[in-house]
Amino acid sequence: MMEEEELEFVEELEAVLQLTPEVQLAIEQVFPSQDPLDRADFNAVEYINTLFPTEQSLANIDEVVNKIRLKIRRLDDNIRTVVRGQTNVGQDGRHALEEAQKAIQQLFGKIKDIKDKAEKSEQMVKEITRDIKQLDHAKRHLTTSITTLNHLHMLAGGVDSLEAMTRRRQYGEVANLLQGVVNVLEHFHKYMGIPQIRQLSERVKAAQTELGQQILADFEEAFPSQGTKRPGGPSNVLRDACLVANVLDPRIKQEIIKKFIKQHLSEYLVLFQENQDVAWLDKIDRRYAWIKRQLVDYEEKYGRMFPHEWYMTERIAVEFCHVTRVELAKIMRTRAKEIEVKLLLFAIQRTTNFEGLLAKRFSGCTLTDGALKKVEVPPPCTNPFLEDEPSSEMEELPMDKGDLDQPKKPKVPENPFHGIISKCFEPHLYVYIESQDKNLGELIDRFVADFKAMGLPKANTDEGGAVLPSCADLFVYYKKCMVQCSQLSTGEPMIALTTIFQKYLREYAWKILSGNLPKTTSTSGGLTISSLLKEKEGSEVAKFTLEELCLICSILSTAEYCLATTQQLEEKLKEKVDASLIERINLTGEMDTFSTVISNSIQLLVQDLDAACDPALTAMSKMQWQNVEHVGDQSPYVTSVILHIKQNVPIIRDNLASTRKYFTQFCIKFANSFMPKFINHLFKCKPISMVGAEQLLLDTHSLKMVLLDLPSIGSQVVRKAPASYTKIVVKGMTRAEMILKVVMAPHEPLVVFVDNLIKLLTDCNTETFQKILDMKGLKRSEQSSMLELFRQRLPTPPSASEGPGSTSLTAPTPEQESSRIRKLEKLIKKRL
């Protein structure tokens, strides 16, 4: 019973002492211990096994038990000490709490005393400062009253003096006094309810009105609308009157300026009336000469009369420009049929020069109603390679290749006077556009005639492959027209000129480039030479001469130059035209046209070389391959193909040295054309003996090596062929080699033969399989079962056909096939 009670006690104790993981972790952090007895997952059995790992260790059991009992007694002593130490904690805590409460009560009493004293001090300070605040208010009010009285005295005296000086026309004193009176009156806006103040304000307004009328009358007397100008020149009275006008209503100043400028330009309207001979465009210089003399005369006579901030000289020039634009527009509408392009360009050039002169002399601040616009000059450019823009003289600059793609210079601020007069010429720029249309048409015709007179480029000279001179001439003329038109207008005329550019770019592409590509005997009218690619027995295939090859390369290089320069021309046109019209500038169609010329030229070169190789391939297909008895050097047809390649490719490469990428395209297109044709002729070689197949495999390898070396064949500098080209050649010729290996392989057993064929020729179909069987010389009766088996095995993936007898195509006779391959390698090495 005692043991059962002890067990129950232990279980209850364990249940009580079961701590949560968080509490256990906190205890381990506060009281770290390595003793297994302190662990939460303590296992008594494991602990005992640790103390007595073997039976021999049980001999020390008494000693271990004594140590544990000693440890238990120590723990009991510690627990007892802690429990006894906690008996007086509650009493000490209550005592400390009572003392804290007493201290809080004492502190609260002291705070209350301090608060009462502070309130009494605040009340005392308020009583002391009450009288001081009253004195401050009195002082401020007194100061305000004195200041206002002084202003009132100044205002009353100023109004009286203003009225007196106005009657005596003492404008010099009035200018300073009026400004002061107006400033003082601003202080009385909040006192306008007082009758006396309101009366003074009305007197000031009346004086201003009287001054304005009086000054206008004085200017009308000095500069009458009808009659001549006063010979005595400006007076000091009018100069001071202008200073007064600065203070008065701005409309007075505007009225003075308007009347003076109108009177100043009245002579101009008479001299250059529409019915006068001097008013026409051919004498437009006289208009600008007249205003220059008038401005000089104004500076001498009236320069000091008007304030500098009125910018009277600039205002006269601006008004002259407005009047001139209206008058020129009117007379050009009346005499539109008399306008010729040379006369129009002459007038525009003189006008833009005059506008440029105005921009150098004046800031353009009077062109807007806002404040003076400060023209910021860009910092000096430190790049020595930037060229200046064409000057207003419309100088011609050559347009070399890449000229349009140079680094751009920081833009000079726009001329504020640009178009102020020349805008009137824009409706008549169709004359200029029509003239350029005509000139470009004549230029293209001259290019055609020059090309016919020049003839084909001479062989063994630098002419072949060079860009045609007419191409540079065309773009030089384009640049001249673009610069001229952008100085005339950046609006719709630029769009019209762009349309003309597009028209003659297309004409140049078709008349000069495509129109002069060597023609063939084909009656289809196209640029192909398909008729020359037909097999001809007993006759030589027509080929391009050396001069014709050079011409094709020259046209290709020219088209490439035109393509690049047209793209740059489009970018320049977009820079010149207004931002709202940029989307209408699009030369993509013309660039596509030049791309078409390039493609046609490459195709001609490919077809020419391809046609030259045709007789050799035809000869290959007509050989009796079943009668070949031994494998020798490469066959004659291979030698013929290599000969044609070595004749044509170096010429083409040398003439396309400046356009290397298009030579690479030529090589790729030729390889893509030649390899399928070669495979098709391989299928015509039937039947083929084992030795014949070996000879064909040797020939195929020779052609493969020649094609891989095609880009640098016949060159002293050997370059590695482009990776894209090499990949195409390896893929195409490897297929031909695989076909021949299949032909060489024995066709027994059938399953092995078919499965290995599918592995080697992944793209093989029934038609190709039929051709391979024909090359092997099998009868139709034998082919039927093989075709049926091929159709059954074709959908099966290569991995499914693995078996003991299908590891390789040479499995039936490995020694024989290995011997043949070694023999082929020796022959190839010997030939190379």
C-alpha positions in Angstrom: 0.0 0.0 0.0 2.8 2.4 0.8 4.5 1.8 -2.5 1.2 2.4 -4.4 0.7 5.7 -2.5 4.3 6.7 -3.3 3.7 6.0 -7.0 0.5 8.0 -7.0 2.4 10.9 -5.3 5.1 10.8 -7.9 2.6 10.9 -10.7 0.8 13.8 -9.2 4.1 15.6 -8.6 5.1 15.1 -12.3 1.8 16.4 -13.4 2.2 19.5 -11.3 5.8 20.0 -12.4 5.0 19.7 -16.1 6.0 23.2 -17.5 5.2 24.7 -20.8 8.0 25.0 -23.5 8.2 28.8 -23.1 8.6 28.6 -19.3 11.2 25.8 -19.7 13.1 27.9 -22.2 13.1 30.9 -19.9 14.4 28.8 -17.0 17.3 27.5 -19.2 18.2 31.0 -20.2 18.3 32.3 -16.6 19.8 29.1 -15.1 21.9 27.4 -17.8 22.9 23.9 -16.8 24.6 20.9 -18.5 23.3 18.4 -15.8 21.0 15.7 -17.4 18.8 15.9 -14.3 17.9 19.5 -15.2 16.6 18.7 -18.7 12.9 18.8 -19.5 13.1 15.6 -21.5 14.9 13.7 -18.7 14.8 9.9 -19.1 15.7 7.8 -16.0 16.5 4.7 -18.0 18.9 6.4 -20.3 20.5 8.2 -17.3 21.0 4.9 -15.5 22.4 3.3 -18.7 24.8 6.2 -18.9 26.0 5.6 -15.2 26.2 1.8 -15.7 27.0 1.1 -19.4 28.4 -2.4 -18.6 27.8 -5.2 -16.1 31.3 -4.6 -14.6 30.3 -1.0 -13.8 27.6 -2.3 -11.4 30.4 -2.9 -8.9 30.4 0.8 -8.1 26.6 1.0 -7.5 27.0 1.7 -3.8 29.3 4.6 -4.5 26.9 6.1 -7.1 23.9 5.7 -4.8 25.7 7.5 -2.1 26.6 10.4 -4.4 22.9 10.7 -5.5 21.7 10.7 -1.9 24.3 13.4 -1.0 23.0 15.5 -4.0 19.4 15.0 -2.8 20.3 16.2 0.7 22.0 19.3 -0.7 19.0 20.1 -2.8 16.7 19.6 0.2 18.9 22.0 2.2 18.8 24.6 -0.5 15.0 24.3 -0.9 14.6 24.6 2.9 16.8 27.7 3.0 14.8 29.3 0.2 11.4 28.5 1.8 12.5 29.9 5.2 13.8 33.0 3.5 10.4 33.7 2.0 8.5 33.6 5.3 9.3 37.2 6.1 8.9 38.6 2.5 5.2 39.4 2.8 5.6 41.3 6.1 8.6 43.3 4.6 6.6 44.1 1.5 3.6 45.5 3.4 5.9 47.7 5.5 7.6 49.1 2.3 4.2 49.8 0.7 3.0 51.8 3.8 6.1 53.9 3.7 5.7 54.6 -0.1 2.1 55.7 0.5 3.2 58.2 3.2 5.9 59.6 0.9 3.3 60.1 -1.9 0.9 62.0 0.4 3.7 64.3 1.5 4.7 64.9 -2.2 1.1 65.7 -3.1 0.9 68.3 -0.3 4.1 70.1 -1.5 2.8 70.2 -5.1 -0.4 71.8 -4.0 1.4 74.5 -2.1 3.6 75.3 -5.1 0.5 75.5 -7.4 -1.2 78.0 -4.9 1.9 80.2 -4.8 2.2 80.2 -8.6 -1.5 81.3 -9.0 -0.9 84.1 -6.6 2.3 85.2 -8.5 0.5 85.2 -11.8 -2.3 87.4 -10.5 0.3 89.8 -9.1 2.1 90.0 -12.5 -1.2 90.7 -14.3 -1.9 93.7 -12.0 1.6 95.0 -12.5 1.5 94.8 -16.4 -2.0 96.1 -16.9 -0.9 99.7 -16.8 2.1 98.9 -19.1 -0.2 97.4 -21.8 -2.4 100.5 -21.7 0.7 102.7 -22.3 1.9 100.4 -25.2 -1.5 100.7 -26.9 -1.5 104.5 -26.5 2.0 104.8 -27.9 1.1 102.6 -31.0 -2.1 104.6 -31.7 -0.3 107.9 -31.3 2.5 106.8 -33.7 -0.1 105.7 -36.3 -2.0 108.9 -35.9 1.2 111.0 -36.4 2.3 109.0 -39.4 -1.2 109.2 -41.0 -1.3 113.0 -40.4 2.1 113.4 -42.1 0.9 111.3 -45.1 -2.2 113.4 -45.2 -0.2 116.6 -45.2 2.1 115.2 -47.9 -0.9 114.1 -49.9 -2.7 117.4 -49.7 0.4 119.4 -50.5 1.3 117.0 -53.3 -2.1 117.2 -54.9 -2.0 121.0 -54.9 1.6 121.1 -56.4 0.6 118.4 -58.9 -2.3 120.5 -60.2 -0.2 123.6 -60.4 2.7 121.9 -62.2 0.3 120.2 -64.6 -1.0 123.6 -65.7 2.6 124.9 -66.2 3.6 121.7 -68.0 6.5 121.1 -65.6 6.6 117.4 -66.6 10.1 116.8 -65.1 8.9 117.7 -61.6 5.5 116.1 -62.2 7.1 112.6 -63.0 8.8 112.4 -59.6 5.9 114.0 -57.7 3.1 112.0 -59.3 4.8 108.7 -58.3 5.2 109.9 -54.7 1.6 111.0 -54.5 0.3 107.7 -55.9 2.5 105.8 -53.3 1.2 107.9 -50.4 -2.4 107.5 -51.6 -2.0 103.7 -51.3 -1.8 104.2 -47.5 -5.3 105.7 -47.4 -7.2 102.9 -49.2 -8.7 101.8 -45.9 -9.8 105.4 -45.1 -11.7 106.0 -48.3 -14.9 106.2 -46.3 -13.8 109.6 -45.0 -15.1 112.4 -47.3 -11.9 114.5 -47.3 -9.7 111.5 -48.2 -12.1 110.5 -50.9 -12.0 114.0 -52.3 -8.2 114.0 -52.4 -8.3 110.6 -54.2 -10.7 112.0 -56.9 -8.4 115.1 -57.4 -5.4 112.8 -58.0 -7.4 110.8 -60.6 -8.6 114.0 -62.3 -5.0 115.2 -62.4 -3.8 111.9 -64.0 -6.6 112.1 -66.6 -5.7 115.8 -67.4 -2.0 114.9 -67.6 -2.7 112.0 -70.1 -4.9 114.2 -72.3 -2.4 117.0 -72.2 0.6 114.8 -73.0 -1.3 113.2 -76.0 -2.1 116.7 -77.2 1.5 117.8 -76.9 2.6 114.8 -79.0 -0.1 115.3 -81.5 1.1 118.9 -81.9 4.7 117.9 -82.2 4.1 114.9 -84.5 0.8 115.5 -86.4 -0.8 112.6 -88.2 -1.0 114.7 -91.4 1.9 116.7 -92.6 5.6 116.6 -92.1 7.5 116.0 -88.9 8.5 119.0 -86.8 11.9 120.2 -88.1 13.1 121.3 -84.7 13.4 117.8 -83.4 12.4 116.5 -79.9 12.2 118.9 -76.9 12.9 118.4 -73.3 9.2 118.8 -72.5 8.3 115.7 -74.5 11.2 113.7 -73.0 9.9 114.6 -69.5 6.3 113.9 -70.7 7.4 110.3 -71.6 8.6 109.9 -68.0 5.2 111.0 -66.7 3.5 108.6 -69.2 5.4 105.8 -67.5 3.5 106.5 -64.2 0.1 107.1 -65.8 -2.3 104.5 -67.2 -0.4 102.1 -69.6 -2.9 103.0 -72.3 -1.4 106.5 -72.5 2.0 105.0 -73.2 0.7 102.6 -75.8 -1.2 105.4 -77.5 1.9 107.6 -77.7 4.0 104.7 -79.1 1.3 103.7 -81.7 0.9 107.3 -83.0 4.6 107.9 -83.2 5.3 104.7 -85.1 2.4 105.2 -87.4 3.6 108.7 -88.2 7.2 107.4 -88.6 6.1 104.7 -91.2 3.6 106.8 -93.1 6.3 107.7 -95.7 7.0 104.0 -96.2 3.4 103.2 -97.1 3.5 105.9 -99.7 6.8 105.0 -101.3 6.1 101.3 -101.5 2.4 101.3 -102.6 1.3 98.3 -104.5 1.1 100.2 -107.8 4.7 101.3 -107.5 7.5 99.6 -109.4 9.8 99.6 -106.4 7.2 97.5 -104.5 7.8 94.3 -106.5 10.0 91.4 -105.2 13.0 92.2 -107.5 13.5 95.5 -105.6 12.8 94.1 -102.1 16.3 95.3 -101.0 15.1 98.9 -101.2 12.5 98.2 -98.4 15.1 97.0 -96.0 17.6 99.8 -97.0 14.8 102.3 -96.3 14.1 101.0 -92.8 17.8 100.9 -92.0 18.1 104.6 -92.8 15.0 105.4 -90.8 16.3 103.6 -87.7 19.6 105.4 -88.0 17.8 108.7 -88.4 15.6 107.9 -85.4 18.6 107.2 -83.2 20.1 110.5 -84.1 17.0 112.6 -83.6 14.8 110.9 -81.1 17.0 108.3 -79.4 17.1 110.3 -76.2 13.5 111.4 -76.2 11.9 108.1 -75.3 13.0 106.1 -72.3 15.3 103.1 -73.0 12.8 100.6 -71.5 10.3 101.6 -74.2 12.5 99.9 -76.9 11.3 102.3 -79.5 13.9 101.3 -82.1 12.8 97.7 -81.9 9.1 98.6 -81.9 9.6 100.6 -85.1 11.4 97.7 -86.8 8.8 95.2 -85.6 5.9 97.3 -86.9 7.8 97.7 -90.2 8.0 93.9 -90.4 4.3 93.5 -89.8 3.4 96.1 -92.4 5.9 94.7 -94.9 4.5 91.1 -94.5 0.9 92.3 -95.2 2.0 94.4 -98.2 4.1 91.7 -99.7 1.3 89.1 -99.2 -1.1 91.4 -100.9 1.0 92.2 -103.9 2.1 88.5 -104.4 -1.6 87.4 -104.4 -2.2 90.0 -107.1 0.8 89.1 -109.3 1.1 85.4 -108.4 1.6 84.4 -112.1 4.7 86.6 -112.3 6.5 84.8 -109.5 9.5 82.7 -110.7 11.5 80.4 -108.5 14.7 82.5 -108.8 12.9 85.7 -108.0 11.1 84.0 -105.0 14.4 82.6 -103.7 16.1 86.0 -104.1 13.3 87.7 -102.1 13.3 85.0 -99.4 17.1 85.1 -99.1 17.2 88.9 -98.7 14.3 88.7 -96.2 15.8 86.0 -94.0 19.1 87.9 -94.1 17.2 91.0 -92.8 15.5 88.9 -90.1 18.9 87.6 -89.0 20.2 91.2 -88.9 17.3 92.1 -86.6 18.0 89.2 -84.3 21.6 90.4 -83.9 20.5 94.0 -83.2 17.4 93.4 -81.0 16.4 91.0 -78.3 12.8 90.5 -79.5 11.3 91.5 -76.2 8.5 93.5 -77.9 7.2 90.6 -79.8 5.3 89.4 -76.8 3.4 91.1 -74.0 5.5 89.5 -71.3 8.6 90.7 -69.7 11.9 91.0 -71.6 13.1 87.7 -72.9 16.7 87.0 -72.1 18.4 85.3 -75.0 20.8 82.8 -73.5 23.9 82.1 -75.5 25.0 78.4 -75.2 28.4 77.7 -73.7 31.2 77.4 -76.2 31.4 73.9 -77.6 34.7 72.1 -76.8 34.2 69.3 -79.3 36.4 70.2 -82.4 34.6 67.6 -84.5 31.2 69.4 -84.5 30.6 71.4 -87.7 28.6 74.6 -87.9 25.1 74.5 -89.3 24.8 76.0 -92.8 24.6 79.7 -92.8 21.8 81.9 -94.0 23.6 82.2 -97.3 22.4 78.6 -98.0 25.9 77.4 -98.8 26.2 74.0 -100.3 27.9 71.3 -98.3 28.8 67.8 -99.7 27.0 65.0 -98.2 29.5 62.2 -97.6 28.6 58.9 -96.3 27.7 59.3 -92.6 27.6 63.1 -92.9 24.1 63.1 -91.7 25.0 61.0 -88.7 27.6 63.3 -87.1 27.5 64.3 -83.4 25.0 67.1 -82.9 26.1 70.5 -81.9 24.2 72.3 -79.1 21.5 74.3 -80.8 21.8 78.0 -80.9 18.7 79.8 -79.6 16.1 80.3 -82.3 15.9 83.6 -84.1 12.8 85.4 -82.5 12.3 87.4 -85.7 12.4 84.3 -88.0 9.3 84.3 -90.2 8.1 87.7 -89.1 8.2 88.7 -92.8 9.2 85.6 -94.6 6.0 83.9 -93.4 4.2 85.6 -96.3 6.2 83.6 -98.9 5.1 80.2 -97.6 1.8 80.1 -99.6 3.9 80.6 -102.8 6.6 77.9 -102.0 4.8 75.6 -104.3 6.8 77.4 -107.1 10.0 76.3 -105.4 8.7 72.7 -104.8 7.7 72.4 -108.5 11.1 73.7 -109.5 12.9 71.1 -107.4 10.6 68.4 -108.9 11.7 69.5 -112.4 15.4 69.8 -111.5 15.4 66.3 -109.9 13.7 64.8 -112.9 16.3 66.3 -115.2 19.0 65.1 -112.8 17.8 61.5 -112.9 17.6 61.7 -116.7 21.2 63.0 -116.8 22.3 60.1 -114.5 20.7 57.6 -116.9 22.5 59.2 -119.9 25.8 59.3 -118.0 25.5 55.7 -117.1 24.9 54.6 -120.7 27.8 56.7 -121.9 30.1 55.3 -119.2 29.2 51.7 -119.9 30.2 48.7 -117.9 33.1 49.1 -115.3 36.4 47.9 -116.6 37.7 44.6 -115.3 40.8 44.5 -113.1 40.2 48.2 -112.1 38.9 49.8 -109.0 35.7 50.7 -110.7 34.0 47.4 -110.0 32.1 47.3 -106.7 32.5 51.1 -106.1 29.5 53.2 -105.3 28.2 55.0 -108.4 29.1 58.7 -108.5 25.6 59.7 -109.3 24.5 58.4 -105.9 26.6 61.0 -104.0 25.5 63.7 -106.4 21.8 62.9 -105.7 22.2 63.1 -101.9 24.3 66.3 -102.1 21.5 67.9 -104.1 19.0 66.5 -101.5 20.9 68.1 -98.7 21.0 71.5 -100.5 17.2 71.4 -101.0 16.6 70.3 -97.4 18.7 73.1 -96.0 17.1 75.7 -98.3 13.5 74.6 -97.6 14.1 74.4 -93.8 15.2 78.0 -93.9 12.1 78.9 -96.0 9.6 77.0 -93.9 9.4 74.0 -91.5 5.8 73.3 -92.2 3.8 71.8 -95.1 6.4 72.8 -97.7 8.9 70.4 -96.0 6.3 67.6 -96.3 5.9 68.4 -100.0 9.6 68.3 -100.5 9.8 65.0 -98.7 7.3 63.6 -101.1 9.5 64.8 -104.0 12.5 63.1 -102.3 10.5 59.8 -102.1 9.5 60.0 -105.7 13.1 60.4 -107.0 14.6 57.9 -104.6 12.3 55.3 -106.1 13.1 56.4 -109.6 16.8 56.3 -108.9 16.4 52.8 -107.5 14.5 51.5 -110.5 16.0 53.5 -113.4 19.7 53.7 -112.3 20.1 50.6 -110.2 17.5 47.9 -111.1 17.3 49.2 -114.6 21.0 48.6 -115.2 21.3 45.2 -113.7 22.5 42.8 -116.4 19.5 41.4 -118.4 19.2 37.7 -119.3 17.5 35.9 -122.2 14.5 35.3 -120.0 11.3 36.7 -121.5 9.5 36.9 -118.1 10.6 40.5 -117.6 11.9 39.9 -114.1 15.3 40.0 -112.6 15.8 36.2 -112.4 17.8 34.1 -114.8 15.7 31.0 -114.3 15.8 30.3 -118.0 19.6 29.9 -117.8 19.2 27.3 -115.0 17.6 24.7 -117.3 19.8 21.8 -118.2 21.4 22.2 -121.7 22.9 19.3 -123.4 25.8 19.9 -125.8 26.0 23.6 -125.1 27.6 25.9 -122.6 25.5 27.7 -120.0 25.4 31.5 -120.6 27.3 33.3 -117.8 27.8 36.9 -116.8 31.0 38.4 -118.0 33.6 39.7 -115.5 32.4 43.3 -116.3 28.8 42.3 -115.6 29.8 40.8 -112.3 31.6 44.0 -111.3 28.5 46.0 -112.3 26.2 43.9 -110.2 28.5 44.3 -107.2 28.7 48.1 -107.9 24.9 48.4 -108.0 24.7 46.3 -104.7 27.2 48.6 -103.0 25.3 51.7 -104.3 22.0 50.4 -103.0 23.6 49.7 -99.6 24.9 53.2 -99.5 21.5 54.6 -100.5 19.8 52.5 -97.9 22.0 53.8 -95.1 21.9 57.4 -96.3 18.1 57.4 -96.8 17.7 56.4 -93.2 19.9 59.3 -92.1 18.1 61.6 -94.4 14.8 60.6 -92.7 16.3 61.5 -89.3 17.5 64.9 -90.6 14.1 65.7 -92.1 12.4 64.9 -88.8 14.8 67.3 -87.1 14.0 70.1 -89.6 10.3 69.8 -89.7 7.8 71.1 -87.1 7.1 68.7 -84.2 3.5 68.3 -85.2 4.5 67.0 -88.7 7.2 64.5 -87.7 4.9 61.5 -88.0 4.3 62.3 -91.7 8.0 61.9 -92.5 8.4 58.2 -93.4 10.9 56.9 -95.9 10.5 53.2 -95.0 9.0 52.4 -98.4 12.1 53.8 -100.2 14.4 51.9 -97.8 12.5 48.8 -98.7 13.0 49.5 -102.4 16.8 49.7 -101.9 16.6 46.5 -99.9 14.8 44.9 -102.8 17.6 46.0 -105.2 20.2 44.5 -102.8 18.3 41.2 -102.6 17.9 41.1 -106.4 21.6 41.7 -106.9 22.6 39.0 -104.5 20.1 36.6 -106.2 21.6 37.4 -109.6 25.1 36.5 -108.3 23.9 33.3 -106.7 21.9 32.2 -109.8 24.9 32.9 -112.0 27.3 30.7 -110.0 24.5 28.1 -109.5 23.9 27.9 -113.2 27.6 27.5 -113.9 27.7 24.5 -111.6 24.6 22.9 -113.3 26.4 21.1 -116.2 28.8 19.5 -113.7 26.0 18.2 -111.6 24.2 16.9 -114.7 27.3 15.1 -115.7 27.5 13.5 -112.2 23.9 12.2 -112.5 24.6 10.7 -115.9 27.8 8.7 -114.9 27.6 4.9 -114.7 28.2 4.6 -111.0 27.6 0.9 -110.9 30.6 0.4 -113.2 33.1 2.2 -111.0 35.8 -0.3 -110.1 38.1 1.6 -107.7 38.1 4.8 -105.6 40.5 7.5 -107.0 40.9 11.2 -106.6 38.0 13.5 -106.9 35.8 13.2 -109.9 35.9 15.6 -112.9 32.6 17.1 -112.1 33.9 18.1 -108.7 36.9 19.7 -110.3 34.5 21.6 -112.6 32.4 22.9 -109.7 35.5 24.0 -107.8 36.8 25.8 -110.9 33.6 27.8 -111.3 33.6 28.7 -107.6 37.3 29.8 -107.7 36.6 32.0 -110.8 33.5 33.8 -109.4 33.8 34.0 -105.7 37.1 36.0 -105.4 35.8 38.5 -107.9 32.5 39.0 -105.9 34.4 39.1 -102.6 36.8 41.7 -103.8 34.1 43.9 -105.2 32.0 43.6 -102.0 34.8 44.3 -99.7 33.1 47.4 -98.4 29.8 45.5 -97.7 31.1 42.4 -96.0 27.7 41.4 -94.6 26.1 41.2 -98.1 29.0 38.9 -99.2 28.1 36.7 -96.3 24.5 36.7 -97.4 25.7 35.7 -100.9 27.6 32.8 -99.5 24.6 31.6 -97.4 22.2 31.9 -100.3 24.5 30.0 -102.6 25.0 27.2 -100.1 21.2 27.0 -99.5 20.7 26.8 -103.3 23.5 24.5 -104.2 23.2 21.8 -101.5 19.5 20.8 -102.2 20.3 20.7 -105.9 23.3 18.5 -105.3 21.2 16.1 -103.2 18.6 16.0 -105.9 21.3 15.0 -108.4 22.6 12.4 -106.0 19.2 10.7 -106.1 19.5 10.6 -109.9 22.7 8.5 -109.6 21.3 5.0 -109.8 22.1 2.3 -109.5 25.3 2.8 -107.4 27.7 0.1 -106.5 29.6 0.0 -103.2 32.7 1.4 -104.8 30.7 4.0 -106.6 29.1 5.1 -103.3 32.6 5.4 -101.8 33.7 7.6 -104.7 30.6 9.8 -104.3 31.2 10.0 -100.6 34.7 11.2 -101.3 33.4 13.8 -103.8 30.8 14.9 -101.3 33.4 15.5 -98.7 35.5 17.4 -101.1 32.6 19.7 -102.0 31.8 20.1 -98.3 35.4 21.3 -97.6 35.2 23.7 -100.6 31.9 25.2 -99.4 33.3 25.6 -95.8 36.2 27.5 -97.3 33.9 29.5 -99.7 34.1 32.9 -97.9 37.9 33.0 -98.1 38.6 30.9 -101.2 41.4 32.3 -103.3 42.2 34.9 -100.7 45.7 35.5 -99.4 44.2 36.4 -96.0 42.4 33.4 -94.6 39.4 34.3 -92.4 37.3 32.0 -90.4 33.9 31.6 -92.0 30.9 33.0 -90.0 29.4 30.5 -87.6 26.0 30.8 -89.1 27.3 30.0 -92.5 29.4 27.0 -91.3 26.4 25.6 -89.5 24.3 25.7 -92.7 27.0 24.0 -94.8 27.7 21.3 -92.2 24.0 20.5 -91.8 23.3 20.3 -95.6 26.4 18.3 -96.7 26.1 16.0 -93.7 22.7 15.0 -94.9 24.2 14.1 -98.3 26.9 12.1 -96.6 24.3 10.2 -94.5 22.4 9.4 -97.7 25.5 7.8 -99.2 26.3 5.9 -96.0 22.8 4.5 -96.1 23.3 3.5 -99.7 26.6 1.8 -98.8 25.0 -0.2 -95.9 23.7 -3.7 -96.5 19.9 -3.9 -96.5 19.8 -7.2 -94.7 18.4 -7.6 -92.1 15.6 -5.3 -93.1 14.6 -4.1 -89.6 18.2 -3.1 -88.8 18.5 -1.3 -92.1 15.2 0.7 -91.7 15.8 1.6 -88.1 19.3 2.9 -88.7 18.1 4.8 -91.8 15.5 6.6 -89.6 18.3 7.4 -87.1 20.7 8.9 -89.6 18.0 10.7 -91.7 15.6 12.1 -89.1 13.6 14.0 -91.8 13.3 11.0 -94.1 9.9 10.3 -95.7 8.5 7.6 -98.0 9.6 9.4 -101.2 13.2 9.8 -99.9 13.3 6.2 -98.9 12.1 5.1 -102.3 14.9 7.2 -103.9 17.5 5.6 -101.7 16.3 2.1 -102.6 16.5 3.1 -106.3 20.1 4.2 -105.7 20.9 0.8 -104.2 19.5 -0.8 -107.4 16.8 -2.9 -105.7 13.9 -4.3 -107.7 10.4 -3.1 -107.2 9.4 -6.4 -105.8 12.0 -6.1 -103.1 11.2 -2.5 -102.4 7.5 -3.1 -101.6 8.2 -5.1 -98.4 10.8 -2.6 -97.3 8.5 0.3 -97.9 5.8 -1.4 -95.9 8.3 -2.0 -93.1 9.5 1.6 -93.3 5.9 3.0 -93.0 5.4 0.8 -89.9 8.7 1.8 -88.2 8.6 5.5 -89.2 6.5 6.8 -86.3 8.6 4.9 -83.7 11.1 7.2 -81.9 14.8 6.2 -82.5 15.1 5.1 -78.8 12.4 2.4 -79.3 14.4 0.6 -82.0 17.4 -0.2 -79.8 18.2 -3.9 -79.8 21.1 -6.2 -80.0 21.3 -6.1 -83.7 20.7 -2.3 -84.3 23.6 -0.6 -82.5 25.0 0.9 -85.7 24.6 0.8 -89.4 27.9 -1.1 -89.7 26.9 -3.9 -87.2 26.7 -6.7 -89.8 30.3 -6.1 -91.2 32.2 -3.8 -88.9 35.7 -4.8 -90.1 34.8 -4.2 -93.8 33.2 -0.8 -93.1 36.1 0.4 -90.9 38.5 -0.5 -93.7 36.6 1.5 -96.2 36.4 4.6 -94.0 40.2 4.5 -93.3 40.8 4.2 -97.0 38.6 7.3 -97.7 40.4 9.3 -95.0 43.8 8.4 -96.6 42.6 9.5 -100.0 41.2 12.8 -98.7 44.4 13.6 -96.7 46.5 12.8 -99.8 44.5 15.1 -102.0 44.6 18.0 -99.5 
